[in-house]
Amino acid sequence: MQARLEKLNFTSAKADSPWTGPPAQWQHPSFPTLALNETAEKRFKELLPLFLHEPKWHHFDSEQANAIAVALAEIDLPVTALRSEVSSSNGDSHFHDHPNSDQTDDTTASESICLPRIVPYRPERYGLTAEDFDHATMIDVRLTTHRDETGRFAYSADQLARWDVLRGEVPISGGSWVPSATFPPDVPSMHQLGSKFSQLRALAPNAVLFVTLEPFHLMVDLQGVLAAQPDGLILQLDSVALDGLELALMVLKTREQMDRLGNESTPLWISPGEIGADDAAKLIALGASGVAVDSWFEHVWDNITSSSNSGYASRSHHLNQARLLADEMQWYANRTMGLLHSMERFPKRERLTSFDTTWCDALNLQRVDLFG
């Protein structure tokens, strides 16, 4: 996988540094107390700071998609999926309906710990049902305009067919693509966004509420969105052709701007596109609170399917492939978490450095000077 931030290096302690013992376990940043209840915050902090943001579930059959979603969620990776995207023809979804195996006998029904699931709340709400909000971990309000594979602001016929919860004889798009929207049609303006958030929190009281934004009008959009007091932001950068330094700067500057607007404790998640495990840790060191690992998923899945000798699409075959995927994803996640763990004892500005003065100056890092 591509290492876009290879010019950044993780620092280590000086040779004469006193022994202080192992660092504390890395933790998610604290949330503002304005909207988040104790159940939602406790569950959220147990998850990996990695997530699956935009999996193309319509490229898989529904049983395979469900097996993959369950396998990844069982390693505490939050997974984005609507019930319509991963359920069987009768609406059954193990991913949505079954609690995590870690649930204890004394856990009440209202506190049941379900698989970590992100509900994508798109402006058009295609494929979304009321059941999607049940036991959700996060609601992701997407204030972005979707492009399909052709580059249009649209949804493809195949995608729409997967969202067709009625499974009617006539597809909801008439067998063609349909334009994608921008802002939710039932919200008059950015000033009324807070009312929409209140409605969604009522539908999923134990979920955190994040908003996905693109970077093109970020300074203006940030002010309007943060005024509505979401629990966190997701910055979608996977469709932007950024080099490594531009990606690092985008994360750093967005975090700084959020802090200037009085949102120091509001998490910033990043969907960066192609990255490696080390890159994910570096983005968190630069100010991100979570990183989308869709590129890991695509890379590992391609390797699994290309090396598989079986074309027999049985349920056991789907489960075996999903477990292999989760095992490989766990390895990359462990690498990221290990690097985060190693940085806990260092001041934030000293966790990363570079031999490249351009990177150090741009990111305000202490430069490595071997002989100075």
Secondary structure by P-SEA (a helix, b strand, c coil): cccccccbbbbbbccccccccccccccccccccccccaaaaaaaaacccccccccccccccaaaaaaaaaaaaaaccbbbbccccccccccccccccccccccccccccccccccbbbbbbccccccccccccccccbbbbccbbbbcccccccccaaaaaaaccccccccccccbbbbbbccccccccccaaaaaaaaaaaacccbbbbbbbcccccaaaaaaaaaacccbbbbbcccccccaaaaaaaaaaaaaaaaaaccccbbbbbbcccccaaaaaaaaaacccbbbaaaaaaaaaaaaaaacccccccaaaaaaaaaaaaaaaaaaaaaaaaaaaaacccccccccccccaaaaaaaccccccccc
